[in-house]
Amino acid sequence: MAIGVELEFNGATLDQYDAVVQKMGFTPGGPGGPGGIIHVCTKTDNGLRVIDVWESQEAFEKFAQEKIGPLSADVGFPGPPKVKFFDVHNYLVGGS
């Protein structure tokens, strides 16, 4: 079952986020990490918010441990994010 993940990165900047995306080898609008279905990022008053849908919590946690955590620290994110998981009833992806 797909799961949703909300990550709050207090104190992080869009420039830092863009650096992480580049280090991962991703391009805006392109595919994401293995097991990832949907990814969006927005600036907040306190930093950044990421909302993802993943095939499973395990897929997210593996990617977070191997990529998100180390690369976020590498570019100077001020600390780990606050993470919330939620059940996904349905999701839609790009149409024609």
N, C-alpha and C positions, 0 to 999 in steps of 0.2 A: 504494500500500500504506500502511495506517495505521502510524503510529509512536507510540511512547510517549516521554514526556519526564518526567524527574524533576528538579525544581529545589529546591535547598537554599539557603534564605535565612538564613544565620547572622546572628543579632543582630536580625532583624526580629520584629515583634510582630503579634498578631492584630488589634489596633486599626489598625495600619498597613495590613495586608492588607485589612481591611474598608473602609478609606478608598479604597484602589485600586479595589476592586470597585465601590464607589459612584461614583467618578469615571468608571469605564467605562460606567456606566449599567446594570449588571447587578443582579439580585436573587437572593438565595440560592434554589437549586432551579430557577432559570430558565435560559434559553439563555445560552450563552457566545459567544466570539468566532467570527468566520467561519472555518470549517475545523476548529474544535474539536469533539470528539465527547464527551469525558468530562473533567471537572475535579473534583479533590478537593484539599482543603487540610487539614493537621493541624499542631498545635503540636509541636515537638520540644524536647529539652533545650537545644538551641543556637539555636532560632529557629522557622522554618517549613519544612515540606516540602510541595511541590505535586507531584501526579502527574496528568498529562494524557495523553489520547490525541487525536491530531490526524490529519486526513486525509493530511497530508504534512509533511515537515520544512520545506518551503518555506512552507507556511501558518503553521506555528508561528513561524518566524523572522521573517516579515513582521509578524505580530501582536506579537511580542516587541519588535521594533525600533520599531514605531509606538506601541504602548500600554504593554506591561509595563515596559520600561526607563524611559521618560520619567516615567510615573506613579509607579513605585516610587521613583525619585529624588525626585520632587516631594513625596512624603509622608515622606521621610526614611529610607528603607531604607538600611542602612549600606554597601551595595555591591552589585555584581551577584551573581546566584546562581551556585552551582556547578551545571552542567547536564550531565545524562547522557541520551543517546538510547538507545532499545532497540526492537527489532523487535516488532511485535504480531502474534501468530498469530491471535487471535480476540478479540472484545469483545462484550459484551451490554449493552443499555440497558434502561431501565425497562420493566416488564411491566404487565399489567393485573391 
